[in-house]
Amino acid sequence: MDDTMTLLFVFVESTGVLAPAAFILLHLLRPFLLIPVQVICIVGGILFGALFGTLYSLIGLSCLSIIFYFLFKKMPSTFKKVINLKEKWLGNKVNFTIGQIAILRLIPIINFHLLSLCIIEITRNFRQYLKSSIVTNIPLALFYTVFGQFIREFTSTMILVILLSLTLLFYLLREKQVIIKWNEFFKPKVGKAYSGE
């Protein structure tokens, strides 16, 4: 991981004045280079500072989300792998809230595009998707840009506390509704027969 970060530093720093544009482009190329989102955000925080690193990461992640939306709408069969991944990990009928997706984006092992697919499924149009994507990208960009350089120094206890806190937040931000199937709701009570009188 250190070698990857060193290469990213050299690439972005060598672009000079165009460093912000190169960094945003790096976010767009990230899926093809198989670099985790978190690594790019950490590099942004170190190179540009907390404020501009977060801003550039947010722009890059939002542009990536927009590209994913239009490619998915135009060529859904191309994204069969992401759909299969969603069905395998989350099932067919999962309904995450925007808050839950924002928390899941913070967990490094969860695929970025998998969560973008979840946002597509719970939004009605592009405008709503874009707003939801930006909202879910803010915690990701902010957390890893600001705290990214310190994450390597966290103890295992601190990481466990953070993961438990995220789990609690995930539970609290769930969609609070109960679904009762038609047959279960109108199920006749045992021992009482209906008489047609």
C-alpha positions as CSV (number, residue, x, y, z in Angstrom):
1,M,0.0,0.0,0.0
2,D,2.9,2.4,0.7
3,D,4.3,1.8,-2.7
4,T,0.9,2.6,-4.3
5,M,0.7,5.8,-2.3
6,T,4.2,6.8,-3.2
7,L,3.4,6.3,-6.9
8,L,0.2,8.4,-6.6
9,F,2.2,11.2,-4.8
10,V,4.8,11.3,-7.6
11,F,2.1,11.2,-10.3
12,V,0.0,14.0,-8.8
13,E,2.9,16.2,-7.7
14,S,4.5,16.0,-11.2
15,T,1.5,17.6,-12.8
16,G,2.2,21.0,-11.1
17,V,-0.6,23.5,-11.6
18,L,-2.8,20.8,-13.0
19,A,-2.5,18.7,-9.8
20,P,-6.2,19.1,-8.8
21,A,-7.4,18.1,-12.2
22,A,-5.0,15.1,-12.2
23,F,-6.2,14.1,-8.8
24,I,-9.9,14.2,-9.9
25,L,-8.9,12.2,-13.0
26,L,-7.3,9.7,-10.7
27,H,-10.6,9.2,-9.0
28,L,-12.2,8.4,-12.4
29,L,-9.4,6.0,-13.3
30,R,-9.3,4.3,-9.9
31,P,-11.7,1.4,-10.7
32,F,-9.5,0.4,-13.7
33,L,-6.3,0.7,-11.6
34,L,-7.8,-1.4,-8.8
35,I,-6.9,1.2,-6.1
36,P,-9.2,1.5,-3.1
37,V,-11.2,4.8,-2.8
38,Q,-9.8,5.3,0.7
39,V,-6.2,5.3,-0.6
40,I,-7.0,8.1,-3.1
41,C,-8.7,10.1,-0.4
42,I,-5.8,9.7,2.0
43,V,-3.4,10.9,-0.7
44,G,-5.6,13.9,-1.4
45,G,-5.5,14.9,2.3
46,I,-1.8,14.7,2.4
47,L,-1.2,16.6,-0.9
48,F,-3.9,19.2,-0.7
49,G,-4.8,19.5,3.0
50,A,-8.1,18.6,4.7
51,L,-10.3,21.3,3.0
52,F,-9.1,21.0,-0.6
53,G,-8.4,17.3,-0.4
54,T,-12.0,16.7,0.7
55,L,-13.4,19.0,-2.0
56,Y,-11.4,17.4,-4.8
57,S,-12.2,13.9,-3.6
58,L,-15.9,14.8,-3.4
59,I,-15.8,16.2,-7.0
60,G,-14.0,13.0,-8.2
61,L,-16.3,10.6,-6.4
62,S,-19.4,12.5,-7.6
63,C,-18.2,12.5,-11.2
64,L,-17.5,8.7,-10.9
65,S,-21.1,8.3,-9.5
66,I,-22.5,10.2,-12.5
67,I,-20.6,8.1,-15.0
68,F,-21.7,4.9,-13.3
69,Y,-25.4,6.1,-13.4
70,F,-25.4,6.8,-17.2
71,L,-23.4,3.7,-18.1
72,F,-25.7,1.5,-16.0
73,K,-28.8,3.0,-17.6
74,K,-27.4,2.7,-21.1
75,M,-25.8,-0.8,-20.7
76,P,-27.3,-2.6,-17.8
77,S,-26.0,-6.0,-19.0
78,T,-22.4,-4.7,-18.8
79,F,-22.9,-4.3,-15.0
80,K,-24.1,-7.9,-14.5
81,K,-21.2,-8.6,-12.2
82,V,-22.2,-5.7,-9.9
83,I,-25.8,-6.9,-9.9
84,N,-24.7,-10.5,-9.1
85,L,-22.4,-9.1,-6.3
86,K,-25.4,-7.2,-4.9
87,E,-27.7,-10.2,-4.9
88,K,-25.0,-12.4,-3.4
89,W,-24.1,-10.0,-0.6
90,L,-27.3,-8.2,0.1
91,G,-30.1,-10.3,-1.5
92,N,-32.8,-9.1,-3.9
93,K,-35.0,-7.0,-1.6
94,V,-32.7,-5.0,0.5
95,N,-33.8,-1.4,1.1
96,F,-31.0,0.7,2.6
97,T,-31.6,4.3,3.6
98,I,-29.2,7.0,2.4
99,G,-27.7,7.2,5.9
100,Q,-27.0,3.5,5.9
101,I,-25.3,3.8,2.5
102,A,-23.2,6.7,3.7
103,I,-22.0,4.5,6.6
104,L,-21.4,1.5,4.3
105,R,-19.2,3.7,2.1
106,L,-16.9,4.2,5.1
107,I,-16.2,0.4,5.3
108,P,-13.2,-0.4,3.0
109,I,-14.3,-3.9,1.9
110,I,-17.7,-2.7,0.5
111,N,-17.6,-2.1,-3.2
112,F,-18.2,1.6,-4.2
113,H,-20.2,0.7,-7.3
114,L,-22.3,-1.8,-5.4
115,L,-23.5,1.0,-3.2
116,S,-24.1,3.2,-6.2
117,L,-26.4,0.5,-7.5
118,C,-28.3,0.5,-4.2
119,I,-28.8,4.3,-4.6
120,I,-30.1,3.8,-8.2
121,E,-32.6,1.3,-6.9
122,I,-34.0,3.7,-4.1
123,T,-34.1,6.9,-6.2
124,R,-36.6,7.8,-8.8
125,N,-34.6,10.0,-11.2
126,F,-31.1,11.3,-12.0
127,R,-31.6,14.4,-9.9
128,Q,-32.5,12.4,-6.8
129,Y,-29.6,10.0,-7.5
130,L,-27.1,12.8,-7.8
131,K,-28.2,14.4,-4.6
132,S,-28.1,11.1,-2.7
133,S,-24.7,10.2,-4.2
134,I,-23.2,13.5,-3.1
135,V,-24.7,13.1,0.4
136,T,-23.2,9.6,0.7
137,N,-19.8,10.6,-0.7
138,I,-19.3,13.5,1.8
139,P,-18.6,11.3,4.9
140,L,-16.3,9.0,2.8
141,A,-14.3,11.9,1.4
142,L,-14.2,13.8,4.7
143,F,-13.3,10.9,6.9
144,Y,-10.4,9.4,4.9
145,T,-9.0,12.8,3.8
146,V,-8.9,14.3,7.3
147,F,-8.2,11.2,9.4
148,G,-6.6,9.0,6.7
149,Q,-3.0,9.8,7.6
150,F,-3.8,8.8,11.3
151,I,-5.7,5.6,10.5
152,R,-2.4,3.6,10.2
153,E,-1.5,4.6,13.7
154,F,-4.9,3.5,15.3
155,T,-4.7,0.6,17.7
156,S,-6.8,-2.5,17.2
157,T,-9.0,-1.4,20.1
158,M,-9.6,2.0,18.4
159,I,-10.5,0.3,15.1
160,L,-12.9,-2.0,16.9
161,V,-14.6,0.9,18.7
162,I,-15.0,2.7,15.3
163,L,-16.5,-0.4,13.7
164,L,-18.9,-0.9,16.6
165,S,-20.0,2.7,16.4
166,L,-20.6,2.4,12.7
167,T,-22.6,-0.8,13.3
168,L,-24.8,1.1,15.8
169,L,-25.3,4.0,13.5
170,F,-26.2,1.6,10.7
171,Y,-28.8,0.1,12.9
172,L,-30.2,3.4,14.1
173,L,-30.5,4.8,10.5
174,R,-32.4,1.8,9.2
175,E,-35.8,2.1,7.5
176,K,-38.4,1.8,10.2
177,Q,-41.3,0.0,8.7
178,V,-42.9,-3.4,9.1
179,I,-44.0,-5.4,6.1
180,I,-46.8,-7.9,6.8
181,K,-47.8,-10.2,4.0
182,W,-51.4,-10.2,2.9
183,N,-51.9,-13.8,3.8
184,E,-50.5,-13.3,7.3
185,F,-52.6,-10.3,8.0
186,F,-55.9,-11.9,7.0
187,K,-55.1,-15.3,8.3
188,P,-58.2,-16.8,10.0
189,K,-57.8,-17.6,13.7
190,V,-57.6,-21.2,14.6
191,G,-60.7,-22.7,16.1
192,K,-63.0,-20.0,14.8
193,A,-64.8,-20.8,11.7
194,Y,-66.7,-18.2,9.7
195,S,-70.4,-18.8,9.4
196,G,-72.2,-17.2,6.6
197,E,-75.3,-16.2,8.6
